[in-house]
Amino acid sequence: MASSPTLRRRRLARQLLRLREEAGLTAKQAAAEAKRKAPDKSWFEAKITRIETRKILKVRDADLQVLLDVYGVTDLEQREAYRRLAREAANSGWWYGYRDILGAGTYIDLESEASRIRTYQVQHLPGLLQTESYARAMIRAGGVTSEEEIDRRVEVRIMRQHLLSRSDAPRLWAIIDETAFRKLPREVAADQIRHLVAVQKPSLRVQVLPDEVGPHAGMDGSFVVLDFESDPSAVYAEQVGGGGLLVEDPEQITIYETVLDHVQASALSVADSRTWLEDRLSQLD
């Protein structure tokens, strides 16, 4: 599985917080101890907090060594494991060359190491299931006018899809509102729906939420739940104007999962969704 720097940063921050709490220290106390031990005297409570909340993306080896001393980690193998984790967390993801159009790239980085991806989409089809022509049409409709930028955004979207063909590909479960299909550009609709039918398999399920369902739990908007083998889940909720909100609070994630359960129960079954898609396709051919 690809190494996700973002996931490593989450893991490192979480483990350093755990070590501090196990040592019985507040952030202020930990900073005072670190300042006493560190030759550069740069330690303050805010620095501890910024490390634990990932505001500091790259933890220097010297700083990590000081924290491990403060928290009483003396086992050499454990210390080396933390140092290795910090080095991996400091790396750049494959998307780094596209950071000018992607921003931080946090979502793509997490997506690349998820073991399961569950998504509900209202206005658009999931990026992982988009054809190149559909992606291009949607990006252009979103107001991007530079052909070079459109090409690069499409390139990123297609590169993201490579994870579905890996030997350790995540399970993908997509629930798509009928609204998204009504917004399909006619010139790309047939190929896109044909693609949705073709890619389905036990580990990749597509369900359609038809209009006749009426009001339902997912009306607040699209979101993705990312699950990991050894790390806490995360939710990415789309926001108006582009971008999105990364949710990591367990209670908030439970709310999204409950909404997803309700939406799934309201949607057509996988088999009926396939029939729905095939019927839609027959109307286009």
Buried (B, 14 or more C-beta within 10 A) or exposed (E): BEEBBBBBBBBBBBBBBEBBEEBEBEBEBBBBBBBEEBEEEBBBBEBBBBBBEBEBEEBEEEBBBBBBBBBEBEEEEEBEEBBEBBBBBBEEBBBEEBEEBBEBBBBBBBBBBBBBBBBBBBEBBBBBBBBBBBBBBBBBEEEBEEEEEBEBBBEBBBBBBEBBEEEEBBBBBBBBBBEBBEBBBEEBBBBBBBBBBEBBEEEBBBBBBBEEBEEBBBEEBBBBBBBBEEBBBBBBBBEEEEEBEBBEEEEEBEEBBEBBEBBBEBBBEBEEBBEBBEEBBEEEE
